[in-house]
Amino acid sequence: MAHFLHKKWPDTVYISTHFIYMIKGYTIRKKLGSGANAVVYEATKDGKKYAMKFIRETSDAIDREIRIHKRAMVLRCAPQIIEDFTQVRLKKQKYARALVMEKISTFKREITRQQQKDIMRNTWILLENGIIHNDMHQGNIGLLNQRGIIFDFGEAEEIDPPTNKVILRQLFICQLYALITSKGCNSNNQILLCGEQPIHDAIYYVRAHKPEGLEQLNELLWNTDTDYEIVNMMKVFMGENEGRKVVFDHYAKNKFSMQEQHSIFDDFERFLSTEMSSWKRKKPLLLVITYKNHYTGIRVETNGAVTLFDPNHNNKLYTPITLKMKSTIKKVTGSEPVDYIETCQMTHDEADSFCQTWSLILLTHPDFKPPEKIKDRFNVILELYKTLLTKQYDAYRKFVNEQKELGSASLTVEEYMSLADFTLDRFIESLYETKEAFDNRGYQSLRAPDNRGYQSLRAPDNRGYQSLRLRF
């Protein structure tokens, strides 16, 4: 068998006897498709299958297409680009560029309702981020791990993300409409999408120009109950030892000393004394504790200075616990604890449960100056969640697998990981257990005249911080 190694392209090998071609360690298999400036082959490496796209000539348009694809990839709306090579050779043909991507499957005649919703959501997410695909025919959508996905951004354009929902919805139906009209609604190229189908229904809901239609569109795009469960699982994770360690390891690995215990079931003074006596004072000591349902972050500097990151700062319900903790901290450490008053909401009300994540950020970044707007603060939390999820931390996957009783048994691990796809508006809405709760946000009910126990949070039918009407 003859091997030909090209000096100009040292990583390119083809074996002419059996027509087996190897490029950069990938074995080139069958041809999948071609266009005016590119050809796509199936490639394998270490037993895994990929799609390898060979581009004959590079240009500004090609650079733009790849740039947009990579943006869509980060949003998890397009297949991942594994590697991006320049100057390769295949079958004696020179190519300016070669992209190795996740291999997707194309749809045949059927597409499930869930897969249609995947395509719709991805289209919406792209538009919210200022990406207009412009070529949404049925040959440019496919399946990746049974999930509907979009590819081929050769005609795509970038705009400023639309802030007007009317414009966003019109762009949305323009993109979807192309999927069902390539040869008329009842004679599509490949897939049956007409009649009582999610994509067809979504177009109708927007074109109806009725409020109830927009409500139905929202329900079609996002399952509120499911979203709440997805976000709630991450909030629980951030309140546990595993979540704390993941954040610290990612943002400040080996820069701090940290306690192993989390919930303090016995004497707080004994716990703090034990931690201080075992601390070597070479690095700042970070303590995150749950004491009497009071989630608090404590940072002790090597010079002995103590900062208290208390999500419930100035909250009358927790003031007695806070004062006792401060007294104990001063007694054990010898330093007066200094309050970090920029809590996650600055409302002097009971902190939302995700404020525990806020405490983790502040412990590792004590000089962080939070944005003034509540919405921007929510975004800080969301971006931290997304960072952890896009890194695909095994700790979170393991936690979800072990804690499914906390959420919906019908949700898969991948669905819990889909929090990485959430837009900010969707994330904020998902913080509330019901639509009524979201519509009535504002925290006013937490300021009941008698200040006894914030009862509105505890009524069975009123869970979810209904009164939150803070301006975002």
C-alpha positions in Angstrom: 0.0 0.0 0.0 1.5 3.3 -1.0 1.5 6.4 1.3 2.0 9.8 -0.1 3.1 12.5 2.4 3.0 16.1 1.1 5.7 18.4 2.3 3.6 21.5 1.9 0.7 20.0 3.9 2.6 17.8 6.3 -0.5 16.6 8.2 -2.3 15.5 5.0 -1.9 11.9 4.0 -3.9 9.9 1.4 -3.5 6.2 0.8 -4.2 5.7 -2.9 -4.6 1.9 -3.0 -7.9 1.8 -1.1 -8.8 5.5 -1.5 -8.6 6.2 2.2 -7.7 9.7 3.0 -6.3 11.0 6.3 -6.2 14.7 7.2 -4.9 16.0 10.5 -5.6 12.7 12.2 -9.1 12.4 10.7 -10.0 9.5 8.3 -12.2 10.8 5.5 -15.1 8.6 4.6 -18.1 9.1 2.4 -19.2 12.4 0.8 -22.2 14.0 2.4 -22.9 16.9 0.1 -21.4 19.8 -1.8 -22.0 23.4 -2.9 -20.4 26.0 -5.1 -17.5 26.7 -2.7 -17.5 23.7 -0.4 -17.8 20.0 -0.1 -18.7 18.0 3.1 -17.4 14.5 4.0 -18.0 12.2 6.9 -14.8 11.8 8.9 -13.9 9.6 11.8 -11.3 9.9 14.6 -10.9 7.7 17.7 -14.1 5.9 16.7 -16.3 9.0 16.6 -18.0 10.4 13.5 -17.8 14.0 12.4 -18.7 16.2 9.4 -15.7 17.8 7.7 -16.4 20.8 5.5 -13.7 21.7 3.0 -13.9 25.3 1.7 -12.2 26.0 -1.6 -11.6 29.7 -1.3 -11.8 32.0 1.7 -13.4 35.4 1.7 -14.9 38.0 4.0 -18.3 36.2 3.5 -16.8 32.9 4.6 -15.2 34.5 7.6 -18.5 36.1 8.5 -20.3 32.7 8.1 -17.9 30.9 10.4 -18.0 33.8 12.9 -21.8 33.7 13.1 -21.8 29.9 13.3 -19.4 30.1 16.3 -21.7 32.6 18.0 -24.7 30.3 17.3 -22.6 27.4 18.6 -22.0 29.2 21.9 -25.8 29.7 22.2 -26.1 25.9 21.6 -28.3 26.5 18.5 -25.8 25.1 16.0 -23.4 22.1 15.9 -20.1 22.5 17.6 -17.0 23.3 15.4 -14.4 21.0 16.9 -11.4 22.2 14.8 -10.7 24.8 12.2 -7.8 24.1 9.8 -6.3 26.2 7.1 -4.5 25.1 3.9 -5.4 21.4 3.6 -5.4 19.0 0.6 -7.8 16.3 -0.3 -7.7 14.1 -3.4 -5.0 16.4 -4.9 -7.4 19.3 -4.4 -6.2 22.3 -2.4 -8.6 23.8 0.1 -8.2 27.1 1.9 -10.0 25.9 5.0 -11.5 22.8 6.6 -14.0 22.7 9.5 -14.5 19.7 11.7 -18.0 19.7 13.2 -20.4 17.5 15.1 -22.1 15.2 12.7 -25.9 15.8 12.5 -28.7 13.8 11.1 -31.1 15.2 8.6 -34.8 14.8 9.0 -36.7 12.3 6.8 -40.5 12.6 6.5 -41.3 13.0 10.2 -40.3 15.5 12.9 -41.6 15.2 16.4 -43.4 18.1 18.2 -40.5 18.4 20.6 -38.0 18.7 17.8 -40.1 21.3 16.1 -40.0 23.2 19.4 -36.2 22.9 19.5 -36.0 24.5 16.1 -38.4 27.3 17.2 -36.5 28.0 20.4 -33.2 28.1 18.6 -34.6 30.5 16.0 -35.9 32.7 18.8 -32.7 32.6 20.7 -30.7 33.5 17.6 -32.9 36.4 16.9 -32.8 37.7 20.5 -29.0 37.7 20.0 -29.2 39.6 16.7 -28.6 36.7 14.4 -30.9 36.3 11.4 -30.4 33.0 9.6 -32.1 34.0 6.3 -32.0 30.5 4.8 -34.3 28.4 7.0 -35.2 25.7 4.5 -35.6 22.1 5.5 -32.1 21.2 4.3 -30.6 23.4 7.0 -32.2 21.9 10.1 -31.3 18.6 11.5 -30.9 16.4 14.6 -28.0 16.3 17.1 -28.5 13.9 20.0 -32.3 13.8 19.1 -32.5 17.6 19.5 -33.5 19.9 16.7 -30.7 22.1 15.6 -29.9 24.7 12.9 -26.8 24.9 10.6 -25.4 26.5 7.4 -25.1 30.3 8.2 -23.9 31.3 4.7 -26.8 33.7 4.3 -27.0 34.8 7.9 -26.8 38.5 9.0 -26.0 40.2 12.3 -28.1 43.1 13.7 -28.4 44.8 17.0 -30.5 42.5 19.2 -34.1 43.6 18.8 -35.6 45.2 21.9 -39.1 45.6 20.4 -41.0 42.3 20.8 -43.3 43.1 17.9 -40.2 43.3 15.6 -38.8 40.2 17.2 -42.0 38.2 16.6 -42.2 39.3 13.0 -38.7 38.3 12.3 -39.5 35.0 14.0 -42.4 34.1 11.8 -40.5 35.2 8.6 -37.8 32.6 9.5 -40.3 29.9 10.3 -42.5 30.6 7.3 -39.7 29.6 5.0 -39.8 26.1 6.5 -43.3 25.3 5.4 -43.6 27.1 2.1 -40.7 25.7 0.0 -43.3 23.9 -2.3 -46.5 25.0 -0.7 -47.8 24.0 2.7 -49.0 20.5 1.9 -46.1 19.5 -0.3 -42.9 20.2 1.6 -39.5 19.1 0.5 -39.2 16.5 3.2 -41.1 17.1 6.4 -44.8 17.4 7.2 -45.1 20.7 9.2 -48.6 21.9 8.4 -51.9 21.5 10.1 -51.9 21.2 13.9 -48.1 21.3 14.2 -46.0 23.5 16.6 -44.2 25.5 13.9 -47.5 26.1 11.9 -49.3 27.0 15.1 -46.6 29.5 16.2 -46.9 31.4 12.9 -50.7 31.5 13.3 -50.5 32.8 16.9 -48.3 35.8 15.9 -50.4 36.5 12.8 -53.6 36.5 14.8 -52.7 39.8 16.5 -54.5 38.8 19.6 -53.2 38.8 23.2 -54.2 35.2 23.8 -52.3 34.2 20.7 -49.1 35.6 22.2 -49.8 33.8 25.4 -50.1 30.6 23.5 -46.9 31.3 21.6 -45.0 31.8 24.9 -46.4 28.5 26.2 -45.4 26.8 23.0 -41.9 28.2 23.2 -41.3 27.8 26.9 -42.8 25.4 29.4 -43.1 27.6 32.5 -43.3 24.7 35.0 -40.3 23.0 33.4 -38.2 26.2 33.4 -38.9 26.8 37.0 -37.7 23.2 37.8 -34.6 23.7 35.8 -33.6 27.0 37.5 -34.6 25.7 40.9 -32.3 22.7 40.6 -29.4 25.1 40.0 -30.4 27.3 42.9 -30.4 24.2 45.2 -27.0 23.2 43.8 -25.5 26.6 44.5 -26.7 26.2 48.1 -24.8 22.9 48.6 -21.2 22.1 49.2 -20.8 20.8 45.6 -21.9 24.1 44.1 -19.7 26.2 46.4 -16.6 24.1 45.5 -17.4 24.3 41.7 -17.6 28.1 41.9 -14.4 28.4 44.0 -12.5 25.9 41.9 -13.4 27.7 38.7 -12.9 31.3 39.8 -10.2 31.1 42.4 -8.7 27.6 42.5 -6.0 27.2 45.2 -6.2 30.9 46.2 -8.2 30.3 49.4 -8.7 28.1 52.4 -12.2 26.8 52.6 -14.2 24.9 55.2 -15.6 21.5 54.4 -18.7 21.7 56.4 -21.7 23.6 55.2 -24.7 23.4 57.5 -24.1 24.2 61.1 -26.5 22.1 63.3 -24.9 22.8 66.6 -23.1 25.6 68.3 -21.9 28.4 65.8 -19.1 29.5 68.2 -17.7 26.0 68.4 -17.8 25.6 64.6 -16.0 29.0 64.1 -13.4 28.3 66.7 -12.6 24.9 65.1 -12.2 26.5 61.7 -10.0 29.3 62.9 -7.7 26.9 64.9 -7.1 24.7 61.9 -6.6 27.7 59.5 -2.9 28.2 58.5 -3.4 32.0 57.7 -1.5 31.7 54.4 -4.6 32.4 52.3 -7.9 34.1 53.1 -10.4 31.8 54.8 -13.8 31.5 53.1 -16.7 30.2 55.1 -20.2 29.6 53.7 -22.7 28.4 56.2 -26.3 27.7 56.7 -27.2 28.4 60.3 -30.9 28.3 61.4 -31.9 28.7 57.7 -29.6 31.7 57.5 -27.2 31.5 54.5 -24.1 33.6 55.1 -20.7 34.1 53.6 -17.7 35.1 55.8 -14.3 36.1 54.5 -11.4 36.3 56.9 -8.3 38.0 55.5 -4.8 36.9 56.4 -4.4 40.1 58.5 -7.5 39.1 60.5 -10.0 41.5 58.9 -13.5 40.0 58.6 -16.2 40.8 56.0 -19.7 39.5 56.3 -21.6 38.8 53.1 -25.1 38.5 54.4 -27.9 38.2 51.8 -30.3 39.2 54.6 -28.6 42.4 55.5 -30.9 44.6 57.5 -33.8 42.2 57.3 -35.9 42.5 60.4 -36.8 38.8 60.3 -33.2 37.7 60.6 -31.7 40.7 62.6 -31.5 38.8 65.9 -29.6 35.9 64.2 -27.3 38.3 62.4 -26.5 40.3 65.6 -25.7 37.1 67.5 -23.5 35.9 64.7 -21.6 39.2 64.6 -21.0 39.0 68.3 -19.6 35.5 68.0 -17.4 36.3 65.0 -15.9 39.2 66.9 -15.3 37.1 70.0 -13.6 34.2 68.1 -11.6 36.2 65.5 -10.9 39.3 67.5 -12.1 41.5 64.6 -15.3 43.5 64.2 -17.0 42.0 61.1 -17.7 44.6 58.4 -20.9 44.3 56.5 -20.9 44.2 52.7 -24.2 46.1 52.2 -24.6 45.6 48.5 -26.7 42.5 48.8 -28.1 40.9 45.7 -31.3 43.0 45.8 -30.6 45.9 48.1 -34.3 45.9 49.2 -33.8 45.1 52.9 -36.3 42.3 52.4 -35.9 38.6 52.5 -33.3 37.6 49.9 -34.4 35.4 47.0 -32.9 31.9 47.3 -30.4 32.5 44.5 -28.7 35.1 46.7 -26.6 32.3 47.9 -24.9 32.4 44.5 -24.4 36.1 45.0 -22.5 35.4 48.2 -20.1 33.0 46.4 -19.3 35.7 43.9 -18.6 38.3 46.6 -16.5 35.9 48.7 -14.1 35.5 45.7 -14.4 39.1 44.4 -14.8 41.3 47.6 -14.2 44.5 45.6 -16.9 43.7 43.1 -19.3 46.7 42.6 -22.7 45.4 41.6 -24.7 47.0 38.9 -27.5 49.2 40.1 -30.4 47.7 38.1 -32.0 44.6 39.6 -32.2 43.1 36.1 -28.5 43.5 35.6 -27.9 41.7 39.0 -30.0 38.8 37.8 -27.8 38.7 34.7 -24.6 38.4 36.8 -26.1 35.3 38.4 -27.3 33.9 35.0 -23.9 34.4 33.4 -22.2 32.5 36.3 -24.7 29.6 35.8 -24.0 29.6 32.1 -20.2 29.6 32.6 -20.4 26.6 34.8 -22.8 24.8 32.5 -20.9 25.4 29.3 -17.8 24.1 31.0 -19.9 21.0 31.5 -18.9 20.4 35.1 -19.3 16.8 36.1 -20.2 17.9 39.6 -23.5 19.4 38.5 -24.4 16.4 36.3 -23.7 14.1 39.2 -25.7 16.3 41.6 -28.7 16.3 39.2 -28.6 12.6 38.8 -28.5 12.1 42.6 -31.1 14.8 43.5 -33.9 14.1 41.0 -36.4 14.0 43.9 -35.9 17.7 44.2 -37.2 18.3 40.7 -39.3 16.7 37.9 -38.7 13.1 37.3 -39.7 13.6 33.7 -36.7 15.9 33.0 -33.4 14.5 31.7 -30.0 15.7 32.8 -29.6 17.4 29.4 -32.8 19.4 30.0 -31.5 20.6 33.3 -28.2 21.5 31.5 -30.3 23.6 29.0 -30.2 26.5 31.5 -27.2 27.4 29.4 -29.6 28.4 26.7 -31.8 30.7 28.7 -32.2 34.3 27.8 -32.2 36.9 30.6 -36.0 37.5 30.3 -36.7 33.8 30.3 -34.4 33.3 33.3 -36.2 36.0 35.4 -39.6 34.6 34.6 -38.4 31.2 35.5 -37.6 32.4 39.0 -41.3 32.4 39.8 -43.3 29.2 40.3 -46.4 30.5 38.5 -47.2 33.1 35.9 -49.3 35.0 38.4 -46.3 35.2 40.7 -44.2 36.7 37.9 -46.9 39.2 36.9 -47.2 40.4 40.4 -43.5 40.8 41.3 -42.5 43.7 43.4 -41.7 42.6 47.0 -44.4 45.0 48.5 -46.1 42.2 50.5 -42.8 41.6 52.3 -43.4 44.9 54.1 -46.5 44.0 55.9 -47.4 46.6 58.6 -46.9 44.2 61.5 -43.7 42.8 60.1 -44.5 39.4 61.4 -42.9 36.6 59.4 -43.7 37.7 55.8 -46.8 35.4 55.7 -47.4 36.0 52.0 -44.5 33.8 51.2 -45.9 30.9 53.1 -49.4 30.6 51.9 -49.8 27.4 49.8 -51.4 29.2 46.9 -49.0 32.1 47.0 -45.6 30.6 46.6 -43.1 32.3 44.3 -42.8 35.9 45.4 -46.0 37.0 43.7 -45.7 40.6 45.0 -42.4 41.3 43.3 -43.0 44.5 41.3 -39.5 45.8 41.2 -38.7 47.7 38.1 -36.1 45.9 36.0 
